[in-house]
């Protein structure tokens, strides 16, 4: 019989999918990666929209439309329009937001 003197941690008993980031968080992380390809460029709405489309296609493009749309809308809600900021600075903010997004 096993000696259970130490209880397993909560994450150890949760299904793997619960511990993984949500699709919205994955989209935000991918947007940050796309923007990081041109780190010194100034952020524009067009660049942010292109990065969102690219990220959504890669992360949820293969999923049913309702799931993909829901995840994309959740990710879009975290995209704050900022001016006078580089892609690299915005990417840092997105990575921090993605960590908090479930």
PAVO-224172 format. One record per atom (N, C-alpha, C): residue in one letter; chain; atom name; z, y, x. Coordinates in nm, 2 decimals. Layout:
! PAVO-224172
{residu: A | chaine: A | atome: CA | Z: Z | Y: Y | X: X}
...
! end
This chain:
! PAVO-224172
{residu: X | chaine: A | atome: N | Z: 0.00 | Y: -0.12 | X: 0.08}
{residu: X | chaine: A | atome: CA | Z: 0.00 | Y: 0.00 | X: 0.00}
{residu: X | chaine: A | atome: C | Z: 0.00 | Y: 0.12 | X: 0.09}
{residu: X | chaine: A | atome: N | Z: -0.07 | Y: 0.22 | X: 0.05}
{residu: X | chaine: A | atome: CA | Z: -0.09 | Y: 0.35 | X: 0.12}
{residu: X | chaine: A | atome: C | Z: 0.04 | Y: 0.43 | X: 0.11}
{residu: X | chaine: A | atome: N | Z: 0.08 | Y: 0.50 | X: 0.21}
{residu: X | chaine: A | atome: CA | Z: 0.19 | Y: 0.59 | X: 0.21}
{residu: X | chaine: A | atome: C | Z: 0.14 | Y: 0.73 | X: 0.18}
{residu: X | chaine: A | atome: N | Z: 0.17 | Y: 0.78 | X: 0.07}
{residu: X | chaine: A | atome: CA | Z: 0.12 | Y: 0.91 | X: 0.03}
{residu: X | chaine: A | atome: C | Z: 0.23 | Y: 1.02 | X: 0.05}
{residu: X | chaine: A | atome: N | Z: 0.27 | Y: 1.04 | X: 0.17}
{residu: X | chaine: A | atome: CA | Z: 0.37 | Y: 1.14 | X: 0.20}
{residu: X | chaine: A | atome: C | Z: 0.32 | Y: 1.28 | X: 0.19}
{residu: X | chaine: A | atome: N | Z: 0.18 | Y: 1.29 | X: 0.21}
{residu: X | chaine: A | atome: CA | Z: 0.12 | Y: 1.42 | X: 0.20}
{residu: X | chaine: A | atome: C | Z: 0.02 | Y: 1.41 | X: 0.09}
{residu: X | chaine: A | atome: N | Z: 0.03 | Y: 1.50 | X: -0.01}
{residu: X | chaine: A | atome: CA | Z: -0.07 | Y: 1.50 | X: -0.11}
{residu: X | chaine: A | atome: C | Z: -0.20 | Y: 1.55 | X: -0.06}
{residu: X | chaine: A | atome: N | Z: -0.31 | Y: 1.50 | X: -0.12}
{residu: X | chaine: A | atome: CA | Z: -0.44 | Y: 1.55 | X: -0.07}
{residu: X | chaine: A | atome: C | Z: -0.46 | Y: 1.69 | X: -0.12}
{residu: X | chaine: A | atome: N | Z: -0.54 | Y: 1.76 | X: -0.04}
{residu: X | chaine: A | atome: CA | Z: -0.57 | Y: 1.90 | X: -0.07}
{residu: X | chaine: A | atome: C | Z: -0.65 | Y: 1.91 | X: -0.20}
{residu: X | chaine: A | atome: N | Z: -0.65 | Y: 2.02 | X: -0.26}
{residu: X | chaine: A | atome: CA | Z: -0.73 | Y: 2.03 | X: -0.39}
{residu: X | chaine: A | atome: C | Z: -0.88 | Y: 2.01 | X: -0.36}
{residu: X | chaine: A | atome: N | Z: -0.93 | Y: 2.07 | X: -0.26}
{residu: X | chaine: A | atome: CA | Z: -1.07 | Y: 2.05 | X: -0.23}
{residu: X | chaine: A | atome: C | Z: -1.11 | Y: 1.91 | X: -0.20}
{residu: X | chaine: A | atome: N | Z: -1.02 | Y: 1.83 | X: -0.14}
{residu: X | chaine: A | atome: CA | Z: -1.05 | Y: 1.69 | X: -0.11}
{residu: X | chaine: A | atome: C | Z: -1.07 | Y: 1.61 | X: -0.23}
{residu: X | chaine: A | atome: N | Z: -1.01 | Y: 1.64 | X: -0.34}
{residu: X | chaine: A | atome: CA | Z: -1.02 | Y: 1.56 | X: -0.46}
{residu: X | chaine: A | atome: C | Z: -1.13 | Y: 1.62 | X: -0.56}
{residu: X | chaine: A | atome: N | Z: -1.18 | Y: 1.74 | X: -0.54}
{residu: X | chaine: A | atome: CA | Z: -1.28 | Y: 1.79 | X: -0.63}
{residu: X | chaine: A | atome: C | Z: -1.42 | Y: 1.73 | X: -0.60}
{residu: X | chaine: A | atome: N | Z: -1.50 | Y: 1.73 | X: -0.70}
{residu: X | chaine: A | atome: CA | Z: -1.64 | Y: 1.68 | X: -0.67}
{residu: X | chaine: A | atome: C | Z: -1.70 | Y: 1.78 | X: -0.57}
{residu: X | chaine: A | atome: N | Z: -1.80 | Y: 1.72 | X: -0.50}
{residu: X | chaine: A | atome: CA | Z: -1.87 | Y: 1.80 | X: -0.39}
{residu: X | chaine: A | atome: C | Z: -1.94 | Y: 1.93 | X: -0.46}
{residu: X | chaine: A | atome: N | Z: -1.99 | Y: 1.91 | X: -0.57}
{residu: X | chaine: A | atome: CA | Z: -2.06 | Y: 2.03 | X: -0.63}
{residu: X | chaine: A | atome: C | Z: -1.97 | Y: 2.14 | X: -0.67}
{residu: X | chaine: A | atome: N | Z: -1.85 | Y: 2.12 | X: -0.69}
{residu: X | chaine: A | atome: CA | Z: -1.75 | Y: 2.23 | X: -0.72}
{residu: X | chaine: A | atome: C | Z: -1.73 | Y: 2.31 | X: -0.59}
{residu: X | chaine: A | atome: N | Z: -1.73 | Y: 2.24 | X: -0.48}
{residu: X | chaine: A | atome: CA | Z: -1.70 | Y: 2.31 | X: -0.35}
{residu: X | chaine: A | atome: C | Z: -1.82 | Y: 2.39 | X: -0.30}
{residu: X | chaine: A | atome: N | Z: -1.94 | Y: 2.35 | X: -0.35}
{residu: X | chaine: A | atome: CA | Z: -2.06 | Y: 2.42 | X: -0.30}
{residu: X | chaine: A | atome: C | Z: -2.07 | Y: 2.56 | X: -0.37}
{residu: X | chaine: A | atome: N | Z: -2.14 | Y: 2.65 | X: -0.31}
{residu: X | chaine: A | atome: CA | Z: -2.16 | Y: 2.78 | X: -0.37}
{residu: X | chaine: A | atome: C | Z: -2.25 | Y: 2.77 | X: -0.49}
{residu: X | chaine: A | atome: N | Z: -2.23 | Y: 2.86 | X: -0.58}
{residu: X | chaine: A | atome: CA | Z: -2.32 | Y: 2.87 | X: -0.70}
{residu: X | chaine: A | atome: C | Z: -2.46 | Y: 2.90 | X: -0.66}
{residu: X | chaine: A | atome: N | Z: -2.55 | Y: 2.88 | X: -0.76}
{residu: X | chaine: A | atome: CA | Z: -2.69 | Y: 2.92 | X: -0.73}
{residu: X | chaine: A | atome: C | Z: -2.70 | Y: 3.07 | X: -0.71}
{residu: X | chaine: A | atome: N | Z: -2.62 | Y: 3.15 | X: -0.78}
{residu: X | chaine: A | atome: CA | Z: -2.63 | Y: 3.30 | X: -0.76}
{residu: X | chaine: A | atome: C | Z: -2.58 | Y: 3.33 | X: -0.62}
{residu: X | chaine: A | atome: N | Z: -2.47 | Y: 3.27 | X: -0.58}
{residu: X | chaine: A | atome: CA | Z: -2.43 | Y: 3.30 | X: -0.44}
{residu: X | chaine: A | atome: C | Z: -2.53 | Y: 3.25 | X: -0.34}
{residu: X | chaine: A | atome: N | Z: -2.60 | Y: 3.14 | X: -0.36}
{residu: X | chaine: A | atome: CA | Z: -2.70 | Y: 3.10 | X: -0.27}
{residu: X | chaine: A | atome: C | Z: -2.82 | Y: 3.19 | X: -0.27}
{residu: X | chaine: A | atome: N | Z: -2.85 | Y: 3.25 | X: -0.38}
{residu: X | chaine: A | atome: CA | Z: -2.96 | Y: 3.35 | X: -0.39}
{residu: X | chaine: A | atome: C | Z: -2.92 | Y: 3.47 | X: -0.31}
{residu: X | chaine: A | atome: N | Z: -2.80 | Y: 3.52 | X: -0.33}
{residu: X | chaine: A | atome: CA | Z: -2.75 | Y: 3.64 | X: -0.25}
{residu: X | chaine: A | atome: C | Z: -2.75 | Y: 3.61 | X: -0.10}
{residu: X | chaine: A | atome: N | Z: -2.71 | Y: 3.49 | X: -0.06}
{residu: X | chaine: A | atome: CA | Z: -2.71 | Y: 3.46 | X: 0.08}
{residu: X | chaine: A | atome: C | Z: -2.86 | Y: 3.46 | X: 0.14}
{residu: X | chaine: A | atome: N | Z: -2.95 | Y: 3.40 | X: 0.06}
{residu: X | chaine: A | atome: CA | Z: -3.09 | Y: 3.40 | X: 0.10}
{residu: X | chaine: A | atome: C | Z: -3.15 | Y: 3.54 | X: 0.10}
{residu: X | chaine: A | atome: N | Z: -3.12 | Y: 3.62 | X: 0.01}
{residu: X | chaine: A | atome: CA | Z: -3.16 | Y: 3.76 | X: 0.01}
{residu: X | chaine: A | atome: C | Z: -3.12 | Y: 3.82 | X: 0.14}
{residu: X | chaine: A | atome: N | Z: -2.99 | Y: 3.80 | X: 0.18}
{residu: X | chaine: A | atome: CA | Z: -2.94 | Y: 3.86 | X: 0.30}
{residu: X | chaine: A | atome: C | Z: -3.02 | Y: 3.81 | X: 0.42}
{residu: X | chaine: A | atome: N | Z: -3.06 | Y: 3.68 | X: 0.42}
{residu: X | chaine: A | atome: CA | Z: -3.14 | Y: 3.62 | X: 0.53}
{residu: X | chaine: A | atome: C | Z: -3.28 | Y: 3.68 | X: 0.53}
{residu: X | chaine: A | atome: N | Z: -3.34 | Y: 3.70 | X: 0.42}
{residu: X | chaine: A | atome: CA | Z: -3.47 | Y: 3.76 | X: 0.41}
{residu: X | chaine: A | atome: C | Z: -3.47 | Y: 3.91 | X: 0.47}
{residu: X | chaine: A | atome: N | Z: -3.37 | Y: 3.98 | X: 0.42}
{residu: X | chaine: A | atome: CA | Z: -3.36 | Y: 4.12 | X: 0.47}
{residu: X | chaine: A | atome: C | Z: -3.33 | Y: 4.12 | X: 0.62}
{residu: X | chaine: A | atome: N | Z: -3.26 | Y: 4.02 | X: 0.67}
{residu: X | chaine: A | atome: CA | Z: -3.23 | Y: 4.02 | X: 0.81}
{residu: X | chaine: A | atome: C | Z: -3.35 | Y: 3.99 | X: 0.90}
{residu: X | chaine: A | atome: N | Z: -3.46 | Y: 3.96 | X: 0.84}
{residu: X | chaine: A | atome: CA | Z: -3.58 | Y: 3.94 | X: 0.92}
{residu: X | chaine: A | atome: C | Z: -3.63 | Y: 4.07 | X: 0.97}
{residu: X | chaine: A | atome: N | Z: -3.60 | Y: 4.18 | X: 0.90}
{residu: X | chaine: A | atome: CA | Z: -3.64 | Y: 4.31 | X: 0.94}
{residu: X | chaine: A | atome: C | Z: -3.51 | Y: 4.40 | X: 0.94}
{residu: X | chaine: A | atome: N | Z: -3.42 | Y: 4.38 | X: 1.03}
{residu: X | chaine: A | atome: CA | Z: -3.29 | Y: 4.44 | X: 1.02}
{residu: X | chaine: A | atome: C | Z: -3.28 | Y: 4.59 | X: 1.03}
{residu: X | chaine: A | atome: N | Z: -3.38 | Y: 4.65 | X: 1.10}
{residu: X | chaine: A | atome: CA | Z: -3.37 | Y: 4.80 | X: 1.12}
{residu: X | chaine: A | atome: C | Z: -3.44 | Y: 4.88 | X: 1.01}
{residu: X | chaine: A | atome: N | Z: -3.51 | Y: 4.81 | X: 0.92}
{residu: X | chaine: A | atome: CA | Z: -3.59 | Y: 4.88 | X: 0.82}
{residu: X | chaine: A | atome: C | Z: -3.49 | Y: 4.94 | X: 0.72}
{residu: X | chaine: A | atome: N | Z: -3.53 | Y: 5.05 | X: 0.66}
{residu: X | chaine: A | atome: CA | Z: -3.45 | Y: 5.11 | X: 0.56}
{residu: X | chaine: A | atome: C | Z: -3.47 | Y: 5.03 | X: 0.43}
{residu: X | chaine: A | atome: N | Z: -3.36 | Y: 5.02 | X: 0.35}
{residu: X | chaine: A | atome: CA | Z: -3.37 | Y: 4.94 | X: 0.23}
{residu: X | chaine: A | atome: C | Z: -3.44 | Y: 5.02 | X: 0.12}
{residu: X | chaine: A | atome: N | Z: -3.53 | Y: 4.96 | X: 0.05}
{residu: X | chaine: A | atome: CA | Z: -3.60 | Y: 5.02 | X: -0.06}
{residu: X | chaine: A | atome: C | Z: -3.59 | Y: 4.92 | X: -0.18}
{residu: X | chaine: A | atome: N | Z: -3.61 | Y: 4.98 | X: -0.30}
{residu: X | chaine: A | atome: CA | Z: -3.60 | Y: 4.89 | X: -0.42}
{residu: X | chaine: A | atome: C | Z: -3.71 | Y: 4.78 | X: -0.41}
{residu: X | chaine: A | atome: N | Z: -3.83 | Y: 4.82 | X: -0.36}
{residu: X | chaine: A | atome: CA | Z: -3.93 | Y: 4.72 | X: -0.35}
{residu: X | chaine: A | atome: C | Z: -3.90 | Y: 4.61 | X: -0.25}
{residu: X | chaine: A | atome: N | Z: -3.84 | Y: 4.64 | X: -0.14}
{residu: X | chaine: A | atome: CA | Z: -3.80 | Y: 4.54 | X: -0.04}
{residu: X | chaine: A | atome: C | Z: -3.69 | Y: 4.45 | X: -0.10}
{residu: X | chaine: A | atome: N | Z: -3.60 | Y: 4.51 | X: -0.17}
{residu: X | chaine: A | atome: CA | Z: -3.49 | Y: 4.43 | X: -0.23}
{residu: X | chaine: A | atome: C | Z: -3.55 | Y: 4.34 | X: -0.34}
{residu: X | chaine: A | atome: N | Z: -3.64 | Y: 4.39 | X: -0.42}
{residu: X | chaine: A | atome: CA | Z: -3.70 | Y: 4.31 | X: -0.53}
{residu: X | chaine: A | atome: C | Z: -3.78 | Y: 4.19 | X: -0.47}
{residu: X | chaine: A | atome: N | Z: -3.85 | Y: 4.22 | X: -0.36}
{residu: X | chaine: A | atome: CA | Z: -3.93 | Y: 4.12 | X: -0.29}
{residu: X | chaine: A | atome: C | Z: -3.84 | Y: 4.01 | X: -0.24}
{residu: X | chaine: A | atome: N | Z: -3.73 | Y: 4.05 | X: -0.18}
{residu: X | chaine: A | atome: CA | Z: -3.63 | Y: 3.95 | X: -0.12}
{residu: X | chaine: A | atome: C | Z: -3.57 | Y: 3.87 | X: -0.23}
{residu: X | chaine: A | atome: N | Z: -3.54 | Y: 3.93 | X: -0.35}
{residu: X | chaine: A | atome: CA | Z: -3.49 | Y: 3.86 | X: -0.46}
{residu: X | chaine: A | atome: C | Z: -3.58 | Y: 3.76 | X: -0.51}
{residu: X | chaine: A | atome: N | Z: -3.71 | Y: 3.79 | X: -0.53}
{residu: X | chaine: A | atome: CA | Z: -3.81 | Y: 3.70 | X: -0.58}
{residu: X | chaine: A | atome: C | Z: -3.83 | Y: 3.58 | X: -0.48}
{residu: X | chaine: A | atome: N | Z: -3.83 | Y: 3.61 | X: -0.35}
{residu: X | chaine: A | atome: CA | Z: -3.84 | Y: 3.51 | X: -0.25}
{residu: X | chaine: A | atome: C | Z: -3.72 | Y: 3.41 | X: -0.25}
{residu: X | chaine: A | atome: N | Z: -3.60 | Y: 3.47 | X: -0.26}
{residu: X | chaine: A | atome: CA | Z: -3.48 | Y: 3.39 | X: -0.26}
{residu: X | chaine: A | atome: C | Z: -3.47 | Y: 3.30 | X: -0.39}
{residu: X | chaine: A | atome: N | Z: -3.50 | Y: 3.36 | X: -0.50}
{residu: X | chaine: A | atome: CA | Z: -3.50 | Y: 3.29 | X: -0.63}
{residu: X | chaine: A | atome: C | Z: -3.60 | Y: 3.17 | X: -0.63}
{residu: X | chaine: A | atome: N | Z: -3.72 | Y: 3.20 | X: -0.58}
{residu: X | chaine: A | atome: CA | Z: -3.82 | Y: 3.09 | X: -0.57}
{residu: X | chaine: A | atome: C | Z: -3.77 | Y: 2.98 | X: -0.49}
{residu: X | chaine: A | atome: N | Z: -3.71 | Y: 3.01 | X: -0.38}
{residu: X | chaine: A | atome: CA | Z: -3.66 | Y: 2.90 | X: -0.29}
{residu: X | chaine: A | atome: C | Z: -3.54 | Y: 2.83 | X: -0.34}
{residu: X | chaine: A | atome: N | Z: -3.45 | Y: 2.90 | X: -0.40}
{residu: X | chaine: A | atome: CA | Z: -3.32 | Y: 2.83 | X: -0.44}
{residu: X | chaine: A | atome: C | Z: -3.33 | Y: 2.77 | X: -0.58}
{residu: X | chaine: A | atome: N | Z: -3.39 | Y: 2.84 | X: -0.68}
{residu: X | chaine: A | atome: CA | Z: -3.39 | Y: 2.79 | X: -0.82}
{residu: X | chaine: A | atome: C | Z: -3.53 | Y: 2.77 | X: -0.87}
{residu: X | chaine: A | atome: N | Z: -3.63 | Y: 2.78 | X: -0.79}
{residu: X | chaine: A | atome: CA | Z: -3.77 | Y: 2.77 | X: -0.84}
{residu: X | chaine: A | atome: C | Z: -3.80 | Y: 2.63 | X: -0.90}
{residu: X | chaine: A | atome: N | Z: -3.73 | Y: 2.53 | X: -0.85}
{residu: X | chaine: A | atome: CA | Z: -3.76 | Y: 2.39 | X: -0.90}
{residu: X | chaine: A | atome: C | Z: -3.67 | Y: 2.35 | X: -1.02}
{residu: X | chaine: A | atome: N | Z: -3.58 | Y: 2.44 | X: -1.06}
{residu: X | chaine: A | atome: CA | Z: -3.49 | Y: 2.41 | X: -1.17}
{residu: X | chaine: A | atome: C | Z: -3.55 | Y: 2.45 | X: -1.31}
{residu: X | chaine: A | atome: N | Z: -3.50 | Y: 2.40 | X: -1.42}
{residu: X | chaine: A | atome: CA | Z: -3.55 | Y: 2.45 | X: -1.55}
{residu: X | chaine: A | atome: C | Z: -3.54 | Y: 2.60 | X: -1.56}
{residu: X | chaine: A | atome: N | Z: -3.63 | Y: 2.66 | X: -1.64}
{residu: X | chaine: A | atome: CA | Z: -3.64 | Y: 2.80 | X: -1.64}
{residu: X | chaine: A | atome: C | Z: -3.51 | Y: 2.87 | X: -1.69}
{residu: X | chaine: A | atome: N | Z: -3.44 | Y: 2.81 | X: -1.78}
{residu: X | chaine: A | atome: CA | Z: -3.31 | Y: 2.88 | X: -1.83}
{residu: X | chaine: A | atome: C | Z: -3.21 | Y: 2.88 | X: -1.72}
{residu: X | chaine: A | atome: N | Z: -3.20 | Y: 2.78 | X: -1.64}
{residu: X | chaine: A | atome: CA | Z: -3.10 | Y: 2.77 | X: -1.53}
{residu: X | chaine: A | atome: C | Z: -3.15 | Y: 2.87 | X: -1.42}
{residu: X | chaine: A | atome: N | Z: -3.27 | Y: 2.88 | X: -1.39}
{residu: X | chaine: A | atome: CA | Z: -3.32 | Y: 2.97 | X: -1.29}
{residu: X | chaine: A | atome: C | Z: -3.30 | Y: 3.11 | X: -1.33}
{residu: X | chaine: A | atome: N | Z: -3.33 | Y: 3.14 | X: -1.45}
{residu: X | chaine: A | atome: CA | Z: -3.32 | Y: 3.28 | X: -1.50}
{residu: X | chaine: A | atome: C | Z: -3.17 | Y: 3.32 | X: -1.50}
{residu: X | chaine: A | atome: N | Z: -3.09 | Y: 3.23 | X: -1.55}
{residu: X | chaine: A | atome: CA | Z: -2.94 | Y: 3.27 | X: -1.55}
{residu: X | chaine: A | atome: C | Z: -2.89 | Y: 3.29 | X: -1.41}
{residu: X | chaine: A | atome: N | Z: -2.92 | Y: 3.21 | X: -1.32}
{residu: X | chaine: A | atome: CA | Z: -2.87 | Y: 3.23 | X: -1.18}
{residu: X | chaine: A | atome: C | Z: -2.93 | Y: 3.36 | X: -1.12}
{residu: X | chaine: A | atome: N | Z: -3.06 | Y: 3.38 | X: -1.15}
{residu: X | chaine: A | atome: CA | Z: -3.12 | Y: 3.50 | X: -1.09}
{residu: X | chaine: A | atome: C | Z: -3.06 | Y: 3.63 | X: -1.15}
{residu: X | chaine: A | atome: N | Z: -3.03 | Y: 3.63 | X: -1.28}
{residu: X | chaine: A | atome: CA | Z: -2.97 | Y: 3.74 | X: -1.34}
{residu: X | chaine: A | atome: C | Z: -2.83 | Y: 3.76 | X: -1.29}
{residu: X | chaine: A | atome: N | Z: -2.75 | Y: 3.66 | X: -1.27}
{residu: X | chaine: A | atome: CA | Z: -2.62 | Y: 3.67 | X: -1.21}
{residu: X | chaine: A | atome: C | Z: -2.63 | Y: 3.73 | X: -1.07}
{residu: X | chaine: A | atome: N | Z: -2.72 | Y: 3.68 | X: -0.99}
{residu: X | chaine: A | atome: CA | Z: -2.74 | Y: 3.74 | X: -0.86}
{residu: X | chaine: A | atome: C | Z: -2.78 | Y: 3.89 | X: -0.86}
{residu: X | chaine: A | atome: N | Z: -2.87 | Y: 3.92 | X: -0.95}
{residu: X | chaine: A | atome: CA | Z: -2.92 | Y: 4.06 | X: -0.96}
{residu: X | chaine: A | atome: C | Z: -2.81 | Y: 4.15 | X: -1.00}
{residu: X | chaine: A | atome: N | Z: -2.71 | Y: 4.10 | X: -1.08}
{residu: X | chaine: A | atome: CA | Z: -2.60 | Y: 4.19 | X: -1.12}
{residu: X | chaine: A | atome: C | Z: -2.52 | Y: 4.24 | X: -1.00}
{residu: X | chaine: A | atome: N | Z: -2.53 | Y: 4.17 | X: -0.89}
{residu: X | chaine: A | atome: CA | Z: -2.45 | Y: 4.20 | X: -0.77}
{residu: X | chaine: A | atome: C | Z: -2.53 | Y: 4.29 | X: -0.67}
{residu: X | chaine: A | atome: N | Z: -2.66 | Y: 4.32 | X: -0.71}
{residu: X | chaine: A | atome: CA | Z: -2.74 | Y: 4.40 | X: -0.62}
{residu: X | chaine: A | atome: C | Z: -2.72 | Y: 4.55 | X: -0.65}
{residu: X | chaine: A | atome: N | Z: -2.64 | Y: 4.62 | X: -0.58}
{residu: X | chaine: A | atome: CA | Z: -2.62 | Y: 4.76 | X: -0.60}
{residu: X | chaine: A | atome: C | Z: -2.73 | Y: 4.84 | X: -0.53}
{residu: X | chaine: A | atome: N | Z: -2.79 | Y: 4.94 | X: -0.60}
{residu: X | chaine: A | atome: CA | Z: -2.89 | Y: 5.02 | X: -0.53}
{residu: X | chaine: A | atome: C | Z: -2.82 | Y: 5.12 | X: -0.43}
{residu: X | chaine: A | atome: N | Z: -2.85 | Y: 5.11 | X: -0.31}
{residu: X | chaine: A | atome: CA | Z: -2.80 | Y: 5.20 | X: -0.21}
{residu: X | chaine: A | atome: C | Z: -2.91 | Y: 5.27 | X: -0.13}
{residu: X | chaine: A | atome: N | Z: -2.88 | Y: 5.39 | X: -0.09}
{residu: X | chaine: A | atome: CA | Z: -2.98 | Y: 5.46 | X: -0.02}
{residu: X | chaine: A | atome: C | Z: -2.92 | Y: 5.49 | X: 0.12}
{residu: X | chaine: A | atome: N | Z: -3.01 | Y: 5.52 | X: 0.21}
{residu: X | chaine: A | atome: CA | Z: -2.98 | Y: 5.54 | X: 0.35}
{residu: X | chaine: A | atome: C | Z: -2.90 | Y: 5.43 | X: 0.42}
{residu: X | chaine: A | atome: N | Z: -2.95 | Y: 5.31 | X: 0.40}
{residu: X | chaine: A | atome: CA | Z: -2.88 | Y: 5.19 | X: 0.45}
{residu: X | chaine: A | atome: C | Z: -3.00 | Y: 5.10 | X: 0.50}
{residu: X | chaine: A | atome: N | Z: -2.97 | Y: 5.03 | X: 0.61}
{residu: X | chaine: A | atome: CA | Z: -3.07 | Y: 4.94 | X: 0.67}
{residu: X | chaine: A | atome: C | Z: -3.05 | Y: 4.80 | X: 0.61}
{residu: X | chaine: A | atome: N | Z: -3.16 | Y: 4.72 | X: 0.63}
{residu: X | chaine: A | atome: CA | Z: -3.15 | Y: 4.59 | X: 0.58}
{residu: X | chaine: A | atome: C | Z: -3.03 | Y: 4.51 | X: 0.63}
{residu: X | chaine: A | atome: N | Z: -3.00 | Y: 4.53 | X: 0.76}
{residu: X | chaine: A | atome: CA | Z: -2.89 | Y: 4.46 | X: 0.82}
{residu: X | chaine: A | atome: C | Z: -2.76 | Y: 4.49 | X: 0.76}
{residu: X | chaine: A | atome: N | Z: -2.74 | Y: 4.62 | X: 0.73}
{residu: X | chaine: A | atome: CA | Z: -2.61 | Y: 4.67 | X: 0.67}
{residu: X | chaine: A | atome: C | Z: -2.60 | Y: 4.61 | X: 0.53}
{residu: X | chaine: A | atome: N | Z: -2.71 | Y: 4.61 | X: 0.45}
{residu: X | chaine: A | atome: CA | Z: -2.71 | Y: 4.56 | X: 0.32}
{residu: X | chaine: A | atome: C | Z: -2.69 | Y: 4.41 | X: 0.32}
{residu: X | chaine: A | atome: N | Z: -2.75 | Y: 4.34 | X: 0.42}
{residu: X | chaine: A | atome: CA | Z: -2.73 | Y: 4.20 | X: 0.43}
{residu: X | chaine: A | atome: C | Z: -2.58 | Y: 4.16 | X: 0.45}
{residu: X | chaine: A | atome: N | Z: -2.51 | Y: 4.24 | X: 0.53}
{residu: X | chaine: A | atome: CA | Z: -2.37 | Y: 4.21 | X: 0.55}
{residu: X | chaine: A | atome: C | Z: -2.29 | Y: 4.22 | X: 0.42}
{residu: X | chaine: A | atome: N | Z: -2.32 | Y: 4.32 | X: 0.34}
{residu: X | chaine: A | atome: CA | Z: -2.25 | Y: 4.34 | X: 0.22}
{residu: X | chaine: A | atome: C | Z: -2.29 | Y: 4.22 | X: 0.12}
{residu: X | chaine: A | atome: N | Z: -2.41 | Y: 4.18 | X: 0.12}
{residu: X | chaine: A | atome: CA | Z: -2.45 | Y: 4.07 | X: 0.04}
{residu: X | chaine: A | atome: C | Z: -2.38 | Y: 3.94 | X: 0.07}
{residu: X | chaine: A | atome: N | Z: -2.37 | Y: 3.92 | X: 0.20}
{residu: X | chaine: A | atome: CA | Z: -2.30 | Y: 3.79 | X: 0.25}
{residu: X | chaine: A | atome: C | Z: -2.15 | Y: 3.79 | X: 0.20}
{residu: X | chaine: A | atome: N | Z: -2.09 | Y: 3.91 | X: 0.21}
{residu: X | chaine: A | atome: CA | Z: -1.95 | Y: 3.92 | X: 0.17}
{residu: X | chaine: A | atome: C | Z: -1.94 | Y: 3.90 | X: 0.02}
{residu: X | chaine: A | atome: N | Z: -2.03 | Y: 3.96 | X: -0.06}
{residu: X | chaine: A | atome: CA | Z: -2.03 | Y: 3.94 | X: -0.20}
{residu: X | chaine: A | atome: C | Z: -2.06 | Y: 3.79 | X: -0.24}
{residu: X | chaine: A | atome: N | Z: -2.15 | Y: 3.73 | X: -0.17}
{residu: X | chaine: A | atome: CA | Z: -2.18 | Y: 3.59 | X: -0.20}
{residu: X | chaine: A | atome: C | Z: -2.06 | Y: 3.50 | X: -0.18}
{residu: X | chaine: A | atome: N | Z: -1.98 | Y: 3.53 | X: -0.08}
{residu: X | chaine: A | atome: CA | Z: -1.86 | Y: 3.45 | X: -0.06}
{residu: X | chaine: A | atome: C | Z: -1.76 | Y: 3.46 | X: -0.18}
{residu: X | chaine: A | atome: N | Z: -1.76 | Y: 3.57 | X: -0.25}
{residu: X | chaine: A | atome: CA | Z: -1.67 | Y: 3.60 | X: -0.36}
{residu: X | chaine: A | atome: C | Z: -1.73 | Y: 3.55 | X: -0.49}
{residu: X | chaine: A | atome: N | Z: -1.86 | Y: 3.52 | X: -0.49}
{residu: X | chaine: A | atome: CA | Z: -1.93 | Y: 3.49 | X: -0.62}
{residu: X | chaine: A | atome: C | Z: -1.92 | Y: 3.34 | X: -0.64}
{residu: X | chaine: A | atome: N | Z: -1.89 | Y: 3.30 | X: -0.76}
{residu: X | chaine: A | atome: CA | Z: -1.88 | Y: 3.16 | X: -0.80}
{residu: X | chaine: A | atome: C | Z: -1.99 | Y: 3.12 | X: -0.90}
! end
